[in-house]
Amino acid sequence: MTTLTETQLPLTGLELKERGIASVSRYRWVDNARVAAVALAQHCGWVTSDRLHDVMTPPPHPSCYGAIFNDKRFKWTGEWVQSKRPSAHARMIRVWRLA
């Protein structure tokens, strides 16, 4: 059993998020979703995760959606929209554009 020392602090929420995104970014599905997101943004000027749900097959892991826009090709517009997917429970999602 390992105990925490002064140099081994527990991970912060941000560190856990970054590790999670890194772990799912290795899936080919994320690369394919980014290609689709670029195409949608080029066509309409913006893209959301809802729009990707409409055109992509289900991901190998639910956290894959969190990794899609963690890419230098995308910039958050500062806008939020309410998800139209019932499974999203009306949560607010970001609107992205190409950087």
VOVEXRO-37078 format. One line per field, with one value per residue (C-alpha): residue in three letters; x, y, z. Coordinates in Angstrom, 2 decimals, padded with zeros to 5 digits, always signed. Layout:
<marfis>
rest: c(Ala,...)
xx: c(X,...)
yy: c(Y,...)
zz: c(Z,...)
</marfis>
This chain:
<marfis>
rest: c(Met,Thr,Thr,Leu,Thr,Glu,Thr,Gln,Leu,Pro,Leu,Thr,Gly,Leu,Glu,Leu,Lys,Glu,Arg,Gly,Ile,Ala,Ser,Val,Ser,Arg,Tyr,Arg,Trp,Val,Asp,Asn,Ala,Arg,Val,Ala,Ala,Val,Ala,Leu,Ala,Gln,His,Cys,Gly,Trp,Val,Thr,Ser,Asp,Arg,Leu,His,Asp,Val,Met,Thr,Pro,Pro,Pro,His,Pro,Ser,Cys,Tyr,Gly,Ala,Ile,Phe,Asn,Asp,Lys,Arg,Phe,Lys,Trp,Thr,Gly,Glu,Trp,Val,Gln,Ser,Lys,Arg,Pro,Ser,Ala,His,Ala,Arg,Met,Ile,Arg,Val,Trp,Arg,Leu,Ala)
xx: c(+000.00,+001.32,+000.90,+000.90,+004.05,+004.71,+005.91,+003.06,-000.12,-003.52,-004.49,-006.67,-009.88,-008.15,-005.31,-007.80,-009.67,-006.46,-005.44,-008.86,-008.79,-005.29,-006.32,-009.28,-007.49,-005.66,-008.86,-009.18,-012.79,-011.62,-009.54,-012.54,-014.81,-012.35,-012.38,-016.18,-016.14,-013.81,-016.08,-019.20,-017.49,-016.29,-019.79,-021.79,-019.21,-019.75,-020.12,-021.37,-021.11,-024.83,-024.12,-021.41,-023.79,-025.94,-023.17,-020.88,-021.21,-021.20,-017.72,-015.72,-015.84,-018.31,-015.46,-014.31,-016.61,-014.62,-011.45,-012.75,-012.46,-009.28,-007.39,-005.74,-008.00,-011.01,-011.82,-014.78,-017.04,-017.99,-021.54,-023.51,-026.59,-028.88,-028.36,-031.30,-030.43,-032.74,-029.88,-028.01,-030.75,-030.94,-027.36,-025.61,-022.94,-020.31,-020.41,-017.07,-015.57,-012.34,-009.38)
yy: c(+000.00,+003.42,+006.40,+009.98,+011.94,+015.64,+015.14,+012.80,+014.82,+013.56,+014.54,+017.59,+017.46,+019.17,+016.63,+013.77,+015.37,+015.79,+012.18,+010.94,+012.92,+011.67,+008.06,+008.17,+010.29,+007.18,+005.75,+005.98,+007.01,+010.36,+011.04,+010.24,+012.45,+015.34,+014.95,+015.04,+018.06,+019.96,+019.20,+020.32,+023.52,+024.28,+023.78,+025.63,+027.78,+025.99,+022.54,+020.98,+017.53,+017.06,+017.46,+014.83,+012.45,+012.71,+011.63,+009.35,+005.76,+005.29,+005.80,+002.98,+004.91,+007.65,+010.01,+010.13,+013.10,+015.10,+014.60,+015.72,+019.48,+019.25,+020.00,+023.16,+023.15,+024.15,+027.27,+027.73,+030.54,+031.51,+030.33,+027.57,+025.80,+023.33,+019.77,+018.37,+014.75,+013.35,+011.37,+014.65,+015.75,+019.28,+020.12,+023.06,+022.23,+024.41,+025.72,+025.39,+026.90,+026.34,+028.21)
zz: c(+000.00,-000.97,+001.29,+000.09,+000.76,+000.49,-003.08,-004.06,-003.72,-004.87,-008.40,-008.90,-010.89,-013.82,-013.77,-013.74,-016.66,-018.68,-018.02,-019.06,-022.30,-023.04,-022.44,-024.87,-027.50,-028.65,-030.14,-033.93,-033.36,-031.90,-035.03,-037.24,-035.12,-035.46,-039.25,-039.17,-036.83,-039.17,-042.13,-040.23,-039.05,-042.57,-043.94,-041.27,-039.51,-036.19,-034.66,-031.41,-029.89,-030.70,-034.40,-034.14,-032.39,-035.52,-037.91,-035.89,-034.77,-030.98,-029.48,-027.90,-024.61,-023.54,-022.60,-026.23,-026.83,-024.29,-026.33,-029.73,-029.27,-027.20,-030.40,-031.73,-034.80,-032.69,-030.72,-028.41,-029.64,-026.09,-026.80,-025.13,-026.47,-024.81,-025.99,-027.92,-027.09,-024.39,-022.85,-022.23,-019.80,-021.27,-020.31,-021.91,-024.50,-026.13,-029.67,-031.50,-034.64,-036.51,-035.06)
</marfis>
